[in-house]
Amino acid sequence: MRKISIAIDGPAASGKSTTAKLVAKEMGYLHIDTGAMYRAITLKVIEECLDLGNSEKIVQLAKDCIVRLEINNGVTKVFLDGKEVTDKIRTPIINRSVSAVSSYKGVRELMVREQQKMAEQGGVVLEGRDIGTVVLPKAELKIFMIASVQERARRRRIELAESGIQIDEADLIKEIEIRDKKDSTRAASPLRKAEDAIELDTSNLTIEQQVDFVVKKARKLLEKN
């Protein structure tokens, strides 16, 4: 049976990761969390106490470390130089720093090559900010997810609270707005909607509704072929 590639893009906390993971499970596809790869590099930068403005050292660090994604029972585990860092990459300091690290062309080129290798055979769901425009420009199905800043901050607060991290929602709104600006204006692979992407506003949708929307679009494409 033919398998397609599904690209899901959108800003922080728009629902990409959870939706992509569940769509992949429903379709029997591989979920590739590209954002987790950049977060892992960012964790390494912070552990090495590198200046976020030192692009040369950060790109070299990215070349020297190994980021690996492993899928176990539908759950993506993230490994950095052989050590699992799945939870460590979801902290506030990573949230604040990942845009700077991922903005460097050298870092993105390295990560994009790895992502494209993983997606060569199709049957994948990739999510990030440049999947439909840079990583998989020929993906058969492209979804661009959006949501209000207020709703995204609410989701991020709940996510952090589940990890034992308490942070004011107003602070999260500011943080998300800053990250949106950085992601949309960076020189290398900025966040933008591909011309052939389908926009999905998730502000008032449940996860189940989001997944159902994408799965139906995917199956409709498969039926045509």
Backbone torsions as a table, in degrees:
resi	resn	phi	psi	omega
1	MET	NA	133.0	179.4
2	ARG	-65.8	140.1	177.5
3	LYS	-120.3	142.3	-179.1
4	ILE	-105.0	170.3	174.1
5	SER	-105.0	135.1	-178.9
6	ILE	-117.2	124.6	179.8
7	ALA	-109.7	124.3	178.3
8	ILE	-121.0	116.2	-179.9
9	ASP	-117.5	164.3	177.1
10	GLY	158.1	167.7	-179.8
11	PRO	-72.9	175.4	-179.2
12	ALA	-57.1	137.1	174.8
13	ALA	62.6	26.1	176.9
14	SER	-85.6	-6.2	177.7
15	GLY	106.6	8.3	-174.5
16	LYS	-59.2	-52.7	-171.4
17	SER	-62.5	-50.3	-179.3
18	THR	-63.7	-44.1	179.8
19	THR	-62.5	-46.8	-178.9
20	ALA	-60.5	-42.8	-179.5
21	LYS	-61.7	-45.0	-177.7
22	LEU	-74.5	-33.0	175.7
23	VAL	-64.1	-44.0	179.5
24	ALA	-60.7	-42.2	179.3
25	LYS	-64.1	-43.5	-179.5
26	GLU	-65.2	-37.2	-177.6
27	MET	-88.4	-11.1	-175.4
28	GLY	74.6	30.1	-177.7
29	TYR	-103.9	170.7	175.9
30	LEU	-91.0	129.6	177.7
31	HIS	-94.8	123.9	178.0
32	ILE	-114.6	107.8	-179.2
33	ASP	-85.9	91.4	-176.0
34	THR	-67.6	-32.6	179.5
35	GLY	-61.3	-34.9	179.8
36	ALA	-64.4	-31.2	179.8
37	MET	-67.1	-42.9	177.9
38	TYR	-68.8	-34.7	178.5
39	ARG	-65.7	-36.9	179.2
40	ALA	-65.0	-42.6	177.2
41	ILE	-62.4	-41.0	179.7
42	THR	-62.7	-40.3	177.1
43	LEU	-59.2	-42.9	179.4
44	LYS	-63.3	-40.8	178.6
45	VAL	-59.6	-45.1	-179.1
46	ILE	-68.0	-41.8	178.7
47	GLU	-62.6	-32.8	179.9
48	GLU	-87.4	0.3	178.6
49	CYS	57.8	38.1	178.4
50	LEU	-81.8	146.6	175.0
51	ASP	-68.5	127.4	-178.9
52	LEU	-61.5	-16.7	179.3
53	GLY	-91.6	-3.4	-178.5
54	ASN	-89.7	82.8	-175.2
55	SER	-61.8	-39.0	-177.2
56	GLU	-61.4	-48.0	-178.7
57	LYS	-69.7	-34.9	-179.8
58	ILE	-68.1	-42.0	178.0
59	VAL	-64.0	-40.8	178.7
60	GLN	-64.8	-40.8	177.7
61	LEU	-60.5	-42.5	179.7
62	ALA	-62.2	-34.5	178.7
63	LYS	-70.0	-32.9	-173.4
64	ASP	-86.1	-20.6	-178.1
65	CYS	-100.7	162.8	-177.6
66	ILE	-117.1	121.5	177.3
67	VAL	-109.0	128.1	-178.1
68	ARG	-134.0	138.8	175.4
69	LEU	-107.9	135.4	-179.8
70	GLU	-130.4	127.8	-178.8
71	ILE	-99.2	117.0	177.8
72	ASN	-122.9	115.5	-179.8
73	ASN	51.6	42.2	177.1
74	GLY	80.9	1.8	-179.5
75	VAL	-108.5	128.4	179.7
76	THR	-84.8	122.4	175.7
77	LYS	-106.3	138.6	-177.1
78	VAL	-109.4	130.5	-179.3
79	PHE	-121.2	136.5	178.2
80	LEU	-122.9	114.8	-177.4
81	ASP	50.9	42.2	175.1
82	GLY	86.9	-7.0	-179.5
83	LYS	-108.5	136.6	179.6
84	GLU	-72.1	131.5	-177.7
85	VAL	-131.2	23.2	-174.8
86	THR	-50.5	-45.6	-178.9
87	ASP	-82.6	-34.5	-176.9
88	LYS	-63.0	-25.3	-176.3
89	ILE	-87.5	5.1	-177.7
90	ARG	-112.9	26.9	-178.9
91	THR	-95.2	161.6	-179.5
92	PRO	-55.2	-38.2	-178.3
93	ILE	-66.1	-33.3	175.8
94	ILE	-70.1	-42.5	178.3
95	ASN	-55.5	-41.3	-177.2
96	ARG	-75.9	-24.8	-171.5
97	SER	-103.2	-20.9	-171.3
98	VAL	-65.0	-31.2	179.3
99	SER	-63.3	-40.3	179.5
100	ALA	-64.4	-46.7	-178.6
101	VAL	-65.0	-43.9	-176.7
102	SER	-75.4	-7.2	-179.4
103	SER	-80.0	-15.9	-176.3
104	TYR	-78.5	128.2	-175.4
105	LYS	-55.2	-43.5	-178.4
106	GLY	-62.3	-38.7	178.2
107	VAL	-66.8	-45.0	-177.7
108	ARG	-65.3	-40.3	179.9
109	GLU	-61.1	-41.5	177.9
110	LEU	-62.7	-48.0	-178.0
111	MET	-67.3	-41.1	-179.7
112	VAL	-61.4	-41.6	178.7
113	ARG	-60.3	-42.6	179.3
114	GLU	-65.3	-41.6	-179.5
115	GLN	-65.2	-40.8	179.6
116	GLN	-66.5	-35.6	176.8
117	LYS	-61.9	-44.1	-178.4
118	MET	-66.7	-24.6	-175.2
119	ALA	-99.4	3.6	-173.2
120	GLU	-55.9	-37.7	-174.4
121	GLN	-88.3	-0.1	-177.2
122	GLY	76.5	-171.3	-178.9
123	GLY	65.4	39.1	-176.5
124	VAL	-131.9	154.5	171.9
125	VAL	-123.8	114.3	178.3
126	LEU	-110.6	140.4	177.0
127	GLU	-133.2	144.5	-178.7
128	GLY	177.0	-139.3	-179.3
129	ARG	-123.8	-11.1	-179.2
130	ASP	-138.0	25.9	-176.3
131	ILE	-67.6	-51.1	-177.4
132	GLY	-73.3	-18.8	-177.6
133	THR	-101.7	-31.6	-174.2
134	VAL	-124.0	-52.5	-174.1
135	VAL	-69.7	-52.8	-179.8
136	LEU	-128.8	67.7	-178.2
137	PRO	-63.0	-17.0	179.7
138	LYS	-104.9	15.7	177.9
139	ALA	-57.1	138.0	-177.3
140	GLU	-67.9	-32.7	179.5
141	LEU	-127.7	125.0	178.7
142	LYS	-122.7	127.0	178.3
143	ILE	-119.8	134.1	175.8
144	PHE	-116.9	109.2	-175.1
145	MET	-93.5	135.8	176.7
146	ILE	-131.3	166.4	174.7
147	ALA	-166.6	158.2	-180.0
148	SER	-64.2	152.1	179.3
149	VAL	-60.1	-39.8	-179.3
150	GLN	-61.6	-43.9	-179.9
151	GLU	-68.3	-38.6	179.1
152	ARG	-65.7	-38.2	177.7
153	ALA	-65.9	-39.4	178.8
154	ARG	-61.6	-44.0	179.7
155	ARG	-64.0	-43.6	-178.6
156	ARG	-65.2	-37.7	179.0
157	ARG	-62.2	-44.0	179.3
158	ILE	-64.0	-42.9	179.5
159	GLU	-60.1	-44.8	180.0
160	LEU	-69.0	-39.0	179.8
161	ALA	-60.9	-35.9	179.3
162	GLU	-66.0	-22.2	177.9
163	SER	-96.6	7.6	178.5
164	GLY	84.1	14.4	-179.1
165	ILE	-108.3	121.0	-179.7
166	GLN	-103.6	127.9	179.5
167	ILE	-147.0	142.0	-176.8
168	ASP	-66.4	137.9	-177.5
169	GLU	-64.1	-34.0	178.4
170	ALA	-63.4	-37.7	177.8
171	ASP	-67.3	-36.5	178.7
172	LEU	-66.5	-37.7	178.3
173	ILE	-60.4	-45.9	178.9
174	LYS	-61.9	-43.4	-179.0
175	GLU	-62.1	-42.5	-179.4
176	ILE	-68.2	-40.2	178.8
177	GLU	-63.1	-40.2	178.0
178	ILE	-65.4	-42.6	-179.4
179	ARG	-66.6	-39.3	177.7
180	ASP	-56.9	-44.7	-178.5
181	LYS	-64.6	-44.2	179.7
182	LYS	-62.5	-45.7	-177.1
183	ASP	-66.5	-34.5	-176.0
184	SER	-83.0	-20.1	-175.3
185	THR	-111.5	-2.1	-179.6
186	ARG	-65.0	152.2	-177.0
187	ALA	-71.6	-38.3	-177.2
188	ALA	-93.9	117.7	175.4
189	SER	47.3	62.2	-179.6
190	PRO	-66.1	157.3	175.5
191	LEU	-66.8	119.6	175.4
192	ARG	-159.7	155.1	-178.8
193	LYS	-81.0	128.5	176.1
194	ALA	-65.5	148.4	-177.1
195	GLU	-58.3	-32.9	-177.4
196	ASP	-100.9	15.7	179.6
197	ALA	-83.3	149.0	176.4
198	ILE	-95.6	122.7	-179.1
199	GLU	-81.9	135.2	179.5
200	LEU	-130.6	112.6	177.8
201	ASP	-86.6	114.9	-175.1
202	THR	-98.3	6.6	-174.9
203	SER	-51.1	-41.3	-176.0
204	ASN	-117.0	22.8	-179.4
205	LEU	-108.4	147.9	173.2
206	THR	-81.6	163.9	176.6
207	ILE	-58.0	-40.6	-179.2
208	GLU	-60.8	-40.4	179.3
209	GLN	-67.8	-38.3	178.5
210	GLN	-64.2	-46.3	-179.8
211	VAL	-63.3	-44.1	-179.6
212	ASP	-59.9	-40.8	179.8
213	PHE	-59.9	-49.6	-176.6
214	VAL	-68.4	-43.4	-178.8
215	VAL	-62.1	-41.7	179.3
216	LYS	-63.6	-40.8	177.4
217	LYS	-62.7	-41.9	-178.6
218	ALA	-65.5	-45.4	-178.1
219	ARG	-68.4	-31.8	176.7
220	LYS	-65.4	-39.0	177.2
221	LEU	-65.0	-41.7	-179.7
222	LEU	-66.5	-35.0	178.9
223	GLU	-65.6	-30.6	-178.8
224	LYS	-71.0	-22.3	-177.6
225	ASN	-111.5	NA	NA
